[in-house]
Amino acid sequence: MTQEGTQPRGGDQDFTDAVDGDEQGRPPAAAASMEAWVFHQRVLGTRRSVPQLVLAHTLAGLLAAWLLWAAVSATWALVWLLIHLCIGAVRLLSVRRYDADPLKADRARAWAIGFATLSAAAGLSWSFPVSMMLQGNDLLRFVGEVYLIAIPVVAVVSLRHFAAAIIAFVAAMLGPMAFYLLFFSDVPLALQLGVLCLAYVGLISAVSFRAQAATQALLVSRFQRERFVHELQRTRDLANAAAHAKSEFLARVSHELRTPLTIVLGMSQLLKSSQLDTEQREGVDMIERSGDALLALIGQLLDLSEVEAGRLSLESGAFDLRRTIDVVSRQVGGEASAKGLQFSILVSDAVPVRVRGDERRLRQILRNLCDNAIKFTASGRIGLAVDVDDKQAAPGWVTLKFSVSDTGIGMDKAVAEQVFEPFFQAESALVRRFGGTGLGLAVSRELVRLMGGSISLQSEAGRGTTFFFTANFEQVAGREEGRVHALAEDISSQIKLPIRVLLVEDEPVNVVLATALLRLLVEKSEVAESGEQALRAVQKAHYDVILMDCVMPGMDGYETARKIREMEKQLGRRSRIIALTASTMPEDRDRCFAAGMDAFVSKPYRLAELRGVLGQGMPAGT
């Protein structure tokens, strides 16, 4: 039997702790054989019945001693009663000692043997008064017959988990009585009574074995069920721990990769804004495309880890749906045109202008499907269509159906059935030709599901593919203010925003990049290289916007934002705090907003994106 703290062994010994049942006898998560655990539970069931059994025997014993006091001898009655009470006290004491034993699971069999011995002593103590009663007057004989039947029945009910204790008790009680009646008694029908006593012993033994077998079967079933549940829980915990470790690893890798990517993509944007010849501009474009591809891969890996952990979620905000579709179509159209493909877009007049939902995730799905269409189409056309689903959505909501079609290589039925699985790709020749990780469609399927829709495809090898998906959006009455996209598209105007910005950043290379971008975007900007410097700067002057790096030595961005909010209550002014961070997990966003920040921009960021978030709340035309 495995003790607490030992390692589990194979076979039935698959649990992790020591064998030990609680006071309710619940199956423990323990490294024990089924036989040992079941036996221990039977002992626990027996031990719980002992106090009630001893109480019943004590009351019956007092009645028997009172009846024998006058009929036989006061001395004999008193001596017997004392012996009877002592046996009951010893049985209770054995239970107390067993409860207090920290290794009672390992000593269950030893306790059972001792308890069976005490049961035999208790049964033997009942043999004397019952025999005396059967030889007395009519009243005593009636009480003796009642005791002869009732006391063994009580033992069977109380000790049903432990047949050995029942048999020891009944045999010790009725055996001497049957022997006396068969060979020494001269009372009427003594022979018949003796035979009946022996038959009663046999009957009680058979009943006790059947009761124990039923209990055994229930406990075995319970053990197997609980062990199965425990293994499922352990497997689930291991899977959750592995998923959490993977998510943590991916989050750290993402942070470390995004930091240098911020410099690569940021500097490429600055280079594109300078005077470059055609060859130089093509080189910068290649750098930017490579950085974008790496950034997309990082995002897909993070999204997949969130999907597997069940933590992928959507944000909700009002946005211009038609503008979003237009932005995607212009991006896709340019890429299709560069490859010599025709691109068409068809948006139904029934499609609403403004809706509420996750614009970023919708754009991600559309870009993913359109990028796949361009990738696998050598010639022909790409099409994007948007319409309202005929199905009636919930009040205040609209169901939109999107389709992305191409005239590319297509796929057969076997490939189509697996294309939404993570990391799935077709034959290796296609992988070498077209590249890709096989993550985009898996993530898109989960995003569509979160939007309350479904995604499917129709494809024929050599003739092209069409992807269909639906998504639910909340309808927005009227026009809500929201200038992010308009401002982002106005970057070509090169009009500097008339605001004062404080950049809180400790990395020198990030400071160089951010200040260079800010010189293009705002009229005035300053730098604080730590949280402490930022607090002193805010104390001295007011800033319209504070760009806050979240991960800094000493006082990090979260604590700095909280302290700035506390200071502003006394200063009577408020700045917009925007997080600039390479930590992009959902919990990172939540932590930023909980610290009092107003917006979240993930690194690496685009010049247009930075202008858009800086210009939020600015009057139109700024």
ZIURKA-V76393 format. One record per residue. RES is the residue in one small letter. PSI is psi as a letter, one per 20 degrees, with the letter a starting at -180 (none if undefined). Layout:
BEGIN
RES,PSI + RES,PSI
END
This chain:
BEGIN
m,p + t,p + q,r + e,p + g,i + t,r + q,q + p,q + r,r + g,a + g,c + d,i + q,m + d,i + f,r + t,i + d,a + a,q + v,o + d,p + g,q + d,a + e,h + q,i + g,k + r,q + p,p + p,q + a,n + a,q + a,m + a,q + s,q + m,g + e,g + a,g + w,g + v,g + f,g + h,h + q,h + r,g + v,g + l,g + g,h + t,g + r,h + r,h + s,i + v,g + p,g + q,h + l,g + v,h + l,g + a,g + h,h + t,g + l,g + a,h + g,g + l,g + l,g + a,g + a,h + w,h + l,h + l,i + w,g + a,h + a,h + v,f + s,p + a,h + t,g + w,h + a,g + l,g + v,g + w,g + l,g + l,g + i,g + h,g + l,h + c,g + i,g + g,g + a,g + v,h + r,g + l,g + l,h + s,h + v,g + r,g + r,h + y,g + d,h + a,i + d,o + p,i + l,k + k,h + a,h + d,h + r,j + a,g + r,h + a,g + w,h + a,g + i,g + g,h + f,h + a,h + t,g + l,h + s,h + a,h + a,g + a,g + g,g + l,h + s,h + w,i + s,h + f,g + p,h + v,g + s,g + m,g + m,h + l,i + q,j + g,b + n,a + d,g + l,g + l,g + r,h + f,g + v,h + g,g + e,h + v,g + y,h + l,h + i,g + a,g + i,g + p,h + v,g + v,h + a,g + v,g + v,g + s,h + l,k + r,h + h,i + f,n + a,h + a,h + a,h + i,g + i,g + a,g + f,g + v,g + a,g + a,h + m,g + l,h + g,g + p,h + m,g + a,g + f,g + y,g + l,h + l,h + f,i + f,h + s,q + d,j + v,q + p,q + l,k + a,g + l,g + q,g + l,g + g,g + v,g + l,h + c,g + l,g + a,h + y,h + v,g + g,g + l,g + i,h + s,g + a,g + v,g + s,h + f,h + r,g + a,g + q,h + a,h + a,g + t,g + q,g + a,g + l,g + l,h + v,g + s,g + r,g + f,g + q,g + r,g + e,h + r,g + f,g + v,g + h,g + e,h + l,g + q,g + r,g + t,g + r,g + d,g + l,g + a,g + n,g + a,g + a,g + a,g + h,g + a,h + k,g + s,g + e,g + f,g + l,h + a,g + r,g + v,g + s,g + h,g + e,h + l,h + r,h + t,g + p,h + l,h + t,g + i,g + v,g + l,h + g,g + m,h + s,h + q,g + l,h + l,g + k,h + s,i + s,r + q,o + l,q + d,r + t,g + e,g + q,g + r,h + e,h + g,g + v,h + d,h + m,g + i,g + e,g + r,g + s,g + g,g + d,g + a,g + l,g + l,g + a,g + l,g + i,g + g,g + q,g + l,g + l,g + d,g + l,g + s,h + e,h + v,g + e,h + a,i + g,k + r,j + l,p + s,r + l,q + e,r + s,p + g,q + a,p + f,r + d,o + l,g + r,h + r,h + t,g + i,h + d,g + v,g + v,g + s,h + r,h + q,g + v,g + g,g + g,g + e,h + a,g + s,h + a,h + k,j + g,k + l,q + q,q + f,p + s,q + i,p + l,o + v,p + s,q + d,h + a,i + v,p + p,q + v,g + r,p + v,r + r,p + g,b + d,n + e,g + r,g + r,h + l,g + r,h + q,g + i,g + l,g + r,h + n,g + l,g + c,h + d,g + n,g + a,g + i,g + k,g + f,j + t,o + a,h + s,q + g,c + r,r + i,p + g,q + l,p + a,q + v,p + d,r + v,p + d,q + d,h + k,q + q,o + a,r + a,q + p,p + g,j + w,q + v,p + t,o + l,q + k,p + f,q + s,p + v,o + s,q + d,r + t,k + g,b + i,h + g,a + m,q + d,r + k,h + a,g + v,g + a,h + e,i + q,i + v,h + f,j + e,q + p,p + f,j + f,p + q,q + a,a + e,q + s,h + a,h + l,h + v,g + r,h + r,g + f,h + g,a + g,r + t,i + g,k + l,h + g,g + l,h + a,g + v,g + s,g + r,g + e,h + l,g + v,g + r,g + l,h + m,j + g,j + g,a + s,q + i,q + s,r + l,q + q,p + s,q + e,p + a,p + g,i + r,i + g,r + t,q + t,p + f,p + f,p + f,q + t,q + a,q + n,p + f,q + e,p + q,q + v,p + a,p + g,a + r,p + e,q + e,p + g,o + r,j + v,g + h,h + a,g + l,h + a,h + e,i + d,j + i,h + s,i + s,h + q,k + i,p + k,p + l,p + p,m + i,r + r,p + v,p + l,p + l,p + v,o + e,p + d,h + e,p + p,g + v,h + n,h + v,g + v,g + l,g + a,g + t,h + a,g + l,h + l,h + r,h + l,i + l,h + v,r + e,h + k,p + s,q + e,r + v,p + a,p + e,j + s,r + g,h + e,g + q,h + a,g + l,g + r,h + a,g + v,h + q,h + k,h + a,r + h,p + y,p + d,g + v,p + i,o + l,o + m,o + d,p + c,h + v,o + m,q + p,q + g,c + m,o + d,r + g,h + y,g + e,h + t,g + a,g + r,g + k,h + i,g + r,h + e,g + m,h + e,h + k,h + q,h + l,h + g,k + r,r + r,p + s,q + r,p + i,p + i,p + a,p + l,o + t,q + a,i + s,o + t,j + m,q + p,h + e,h + d,g + r,g + d,h + r,h + c,g + f,h + a,h + a,i + g,j + m,q + d,h + a,r + f,p + v,p + s,q + k,q + p,q + y,q + r,q + l,g + a,h + e,g + l,g + r,g + g,g + v,h + l,h + g,j + q,p + g,i + m,q + p,q + a,p + g,i + t,none
END
